[in-house]
């Protein structure tokens, strides 16, 4: 396996009783979430953002790992964060949302709330791929931003993505935690109607969808980023307080 590219490294910050697990998307890496991670850590939260196996390296490495390895790395980071905190919130971007919902369903005592940003949860288009396909990263409206995505995608990785989406989606009805979802008006990655589809499936009683009128898919690096930062912080504080994490 090749070395992690500069800027794509995983990161973590110590903090208070509320821990926030950040999960990046498929072909992405922690660069898309470092800014919000640093912002949340500066406000007293413990933060962890793992890097899935095969990601953040040469694009060919994507095809050398299986989707269960991606989930296992996210679950490992959740376990580490849980030992240091009284309550956890998952904040996930794109495909990281599928992993985040799965973890929330499997660890209901640890995970107190979920924040999703342009969740990528279903897509039939990967079946039409011709090897290898062009990357899908940097769908960002704001000029000058770069999430350092994989420039191409091996078909093996696309097949793993499809299997992951079908399998992880079975857990969505078991998600009962409060759910905050940010949805860009213009998103060139997520199929239209995905958020409505999700809301019909989750078991959460407390849900909210916040529109992002001035951002594309990677909204954490786009014009509406400050809105996401503030609302995610407020959400983490509220669910943490509700469960005694002070």
N, C-alpha and C positions, 0 to 999 in steps of 0.2 A: 504494500500500500504506500502511496506517495505521501509526502509531508503535507501538513495542513498549510494552506496558503495564508500569507500574512493578512491579518484583519478578520479571519474566519474562526479564530480560536474560541473555545467555550470560555465562559467567565462566571464568576460568582462573587457576591459581596455579603459580608456578615451584616446583621441588622437586628431589629427588634423581634417581637413575638410573632408577627405575621410574615410568613414566607411566601414569596411569589416565584413560581416555576414558569420560566419563559420557554416556549417551544416554537422553533422556527419551522419553515415550510419545506416541502419537497424540492430538492436541488438548491435549497438555500443554506443558510448557516447563521450563527449568532450575530453577524454584522447587521442584519435587519432589525435586531432587537437590542443591540448594545446601548443605543441612545436612551431608550425608555428604561432599560435596566439600570443605567447610571442615575437617571432621574429619580426612579423609585427608591434606589438605595440611598440617595441623598436625603430622602424624606423618611428614613428610618426603617425601611423594609429590608429583610434578608432576601437576596435574589440569587437565583441559579439559572443558567442557560446552557444546557448541554449541546454537544455537537453529535448528530447521528453518525454512525459508522458509514464511511464512504462519501460523506458530504464535506464540503469545504476543501476539497483536494482536487486532483486531476479528475476531469469528468468521467473518465473510464472507471474510476473506483466506485462510482454509483452502482454499476452493474455487478459488482463483486460482493454485495451484501444483500441480505434479505430483510424484508420489512419487519420481521419479528426482532431483529437486531436493533432497528430504530426505536421500536417500542421499549425494548429492554433498557436501552441507554436512558430514555426519558424516565422510566420507572426507577432506575438506579438513582438518578438525580433527585427524584421525588423523595425517595427513602432517606437520602442524606439530609435533605432540607427538613424533612419531618422531624428528625432527631433534634434539630436545633430550634424548632419553632412550636408554638402552641396551636397554630392553624395555618393552612395553606390555601393559596389562591393560584389557580392555573391561568396564565395569560398566553394565548396561542395565536399564531398567525398562519393563515392559509391551511395547508395540510396538517400543520401542527395541531389544528383544532380537532381533527379526527383522533389523534393520539390523546389529546387532552380530555376529550369527552370519554374516551375509553378508560383513562386513568381515574377520572372522577367517578365513573360507575363502579370501578373495581375497588376504589379506596374511599368510600363515602365518609368514613370517620375522620380521615386526614384532610380531605379536600372540602373546603367550606364554600367556595364560590368559583365561577368560571367566567373568564373574559375571552371572547373570540373576536378576531379581527379578520374580516373577509374570509370566513371559513370555507375551505375547499374540501368537500365531503362526498361528491359524486361527480362522475364524468365518464361518458362513453367514448370520448374522442380518442383516448389512448389506444383503442383497438385499431385505429386507422393509421398507426404510426409506421413509418418506413425507416429502417435503421441507418445511422442514429439520427435522431431528430434534433432540431434546433432548440436551444434553451428557451425557457419562458420567463426568465427573471427580468428585473428592473422595469416592471410595469409601474412607473412612478411619474406622476404629473409634474412634480417640482423639478426644475432643471438642476443639473449638477450632482444629483444623488446617485449612489451606487451601492447595491446590496451584495456585490461580489458573487453573483450566482454562477452555477455551472453553465458553460457556454453551449454544451450539447448534452443529450440525454440518451444513454444506451437503452435499447429496447428491453433488455432484461430488467432494467430499473422501472420502466413503464409497466411491465407485467406485474412486478412486485407492488407497484402503486395500486394497480387495479385490484389485486387480491387484498391489499390492506384496506382499501375503502369498503369493499364488500364485507370483510370480516369485522372490522372495527365498528361499522354502522349497526351491527346487531346489538351493541351495548347502549345505543342512544336512548331507548325508552327507559333504561335504568338510571339515567341521570336525573337526580332530584334536587341538586343544589341550585341556588340562585344563579341566573345566567344573564350576562350582559354581552350583547353582540353589536359590533360596529360593522356597518355595511356601506361600502363606497357606491355612490350613484353610478359611476363609470368604473367598471372592473373588467379588464380584458382577459382574465384568467379563470375566474369562478363562473360556472354556468348560471345563467339568469334563473332566479327563483329558488336558489339553494337555501337561503335563510328561511323563507316561508316553508320549504320542505322540512327543514330541521325543526322548526317550531311546532310542526304537527307531530313530531316523533318524540321529542324529549319529555321527560316526566316532570320537569321543573315547574313549580307553581309561580315562582317569581322570575319573570323574564322581561327584558327590555331590549329594543333594537334602536340604535342610534345611527342616523344617516350621516354619511361623510360626503358632503356635496362637492368638495374640492380636492379629492384624492383618487388615485387609481388603486391598484391591488396592494402594493406595499405601503400601506397608509402610515405605518410607523416612521417612515422617512419622507412623508409627503406634507402637503399644506395643512392637513387637519391633525397633525401629530400632537400638537399641544392639547387639543380637545381629548384625544385618546389618553394622554398622560394623566390629565387632571381627573377624568372620569374613572379611570382604572384605579387611581390612588384613592379616590372617595369610595369606590366600591370595595376595595380591599379593607379599608378602614371600617366600613359599615359591617361587612360580614365577619371581620375579626372581632369587633366589639360585641356583635350578637352572640359570639361563642366564647366570650371571656378572654380573648387574646389581647391583653393590654400591656 
